[in-house]
Amino acid sequence: MEEKKSNGFAVASLVLGIVSIVFNFFGLSLLGLILGIVGIVLGVVAKKKNPTGMATAGLVLSIIGTVLCALIFIACAACVGAIGSAAGSLY
C-alpha cells in the first residue's frame, strides 16, 4: 500500500482561512486580514507543490476570509470617520 503524505502547507492554509473567517465574528478583522493573506500565500505554495482538493479549499477559504475582513475593516473605519465628523460638527 502506498502511504499518502499530508501537505502541511495545504492544512495550514485551510486552518488560517477558517480562523480568518471566524475572527470576523469577534471583531478582530485586522488580525483576520493578516492571517488570511498568510493563508493565501501558503495556499498558492501548496497548489504549486501538490495540487490537491485541500490546497484548493485552503486557498478559497483564505481568499474569502481576506475579502470579508477587508470589507468589515473598511466599513468600521468609515463608521468611525462618520461619527468623528458628526461629533466635530457639534462644536
C-alpha positions as CSV (number, residue, x, y, z in Angstrom):
1,M,0.0,0.0,0.0
2,E,1.1,3.5,-0.8
3,E,1.2,5.8,2.1
4,K,-0.2,9.3,1.4
5,K,1.7,12.3,2.6
6,S,-0.1,15.1,4.2
7,N,0.6,18.5,2.6
8,G,1.4,20.8,5.6
9,F,1.0,24.0,3.6
10,A,-2.5,23.0,2.5
11,V,-3.5,22.2,6.1
12,A,-2.1,25.5,7.3
13,S,-3.8,27.4,4.6
14,L,-7.1,25.7,5.4
15,V,-6.8,26.4,9.1
16,L,-5.8,30.1,8.5
17,G,-8.7,30.6,6.1
18,I,-11.2,29.2,8.7
19,V,-9.6,31.3,11.5
20,S,-9.7,34.4,9.3
21,I,-13.5,33.9,8.8
22,V,-14.1,33.2,12.5
23,F,-12.2,36.4,13.5
24,N,-14.8,38.4,11.6
25,F,-17.4,37.5,14.1
26,F,-15.3,38.6,17.1
27,G,-14.3,42.0,15.8
28,L,-10.7,41.1,15.1
29,S,-10.8,41.9,11.4
30,L,-7.3,43.4,11.2
31,L,-5.8,40.2,12.6
32,G,-8.1,38.1,10.4
33,L,-6.9,40.1,7.4
34,I,-3.2,39.3,8.2
35,L,-4.0,35.6,8.7
36,G,-6.0,35.5,5.5
37,I,-3.1,36.9,3.5
38,V,-0.7,34.4,5.0
39,G,-3.2,31.7,4.2
40,I,-3.4,32.8,0.6
41,V,0.4,32.6,0.3
42,L,0.5,29.1,1.8
43,G,-2.4,28.0,-0.4
44,V,-0.6,29.1,-3.5
45,V,2.6,27.3,-2.4
46,A,0.6,24.2,-1.6
47,K,-1.2,24.3,-5.0
48,K,2.2,24.5,-6.9
49,K,3.8,21.8,-4.8
50,N,0.9,19.3,-4.7
51,P,-2.4,20.3,-6.2
52,T,-5.0,18.6,-4.1
53,G,-8.5,19.4,-3.0
54,M,-7.3,20.5,0.4
55,A,-4.9,23.0,-1.1
56,T,-7.8,24.4,-3.2
57,A,-10.1,24.6,-0.2
58,G,-7.5,26.4,1.8
59,L,-6.8,28.9,-0.9
60,V,-10.6,29.6,-1.4
61,L,-11.3,29.9,2.3
62,S,-8.3,32.2,2.8
63,I,-9.4,34.4,-0.1
64,I,-13.0,34.6,1.3
65,G,-11.7,35.4,4.8
66,T,-9.4,38.1,3.5
67,V,-12.1,39.8,1.4
68,L,-14.6,39.7,4.3
69,C,-12.0,41.0,6.8
70,A,-11.1,43.8,4.4
71,L,-14.7,44.8,3.8
72,I,-15.5,44.8,7.6
73,F,-12.4,46.7,8.4
74,I,-13.2,49.4,5.8
75,A,-16.8,49.6,6.9
76,C,-15.7,50.1,10.5
77,A,-13.2,52.7,9.6
78,A,-15.9,54.6,7.6
79,C,-18.3,54.4,10.6
80,V,-15.7,55.8,13.0
81,G,-14.9,58.5,10.5
82,A,-18.6,59.4,10.1
83,I,-19.0,59.5,13.9
84,G,-15.9,61.7,14.3
85,S,-17.1,64.0,11.6
86,A,-20.6,64.3,13.1
87,A,-19.1,64.9,16.6
88,G,-16.8,67.6,15.2
89,S,-19.6,69.5,13.6
90,L,-21.3,69.9,17.0
91,Y,-18.8,72.4,18.2
